Amino acid sequence: MKVFNLLLNILWLVFCGFWMALGYLIAALICFVLIITIPFGVASLRIAGYVLWPFGRTTVERPDAGAGSVIGNVIWVIFAGWWLALAHLITSIPLFLSIIGIPFGWANLKLIPISLMPLGREVVPTDQGFAGR
């Protein structure tokens, strides 16, 4: 399974992972420049790493996440989350049009919820593959 995840991650990196992670890095840089949004920048960097190498990992809700995460996610959706989710959607379309890219298009769609609400979640390794969730 680990070899399969490695192969999927390498293909993902080539076809869309690098570009999608770059979008999250740009969002993080903007958040760091605005000082008050540094926690959003940290979350964006965490998700950029996940988007860069997603197979063999998943996200789970943090048990200590509270109302601050909910409020932060609302602010995130308004200022950055919607365009990152749109980028995932747009990236998935050409992947779905090619037969070999269908699993990667599906993976892009599965990343939309985390792009909309990254706060209060953490990236953890998983024993089952990304598509097996």
Secondary structure, DSSP 8 states (H G I E B T S, - for coil): -HHHHHHHHHHHIIIIIHHHHHHHHHHHHHHHHTSTTHHHHHHHHHHHHHHHS-TTEEEEE-TT--HHHHHHHHHHIIIIIHHHHHHHHHHHHHHHHSSTTHHHHHHHHHTHHHHH--TTEEEEE-SS-GGG-
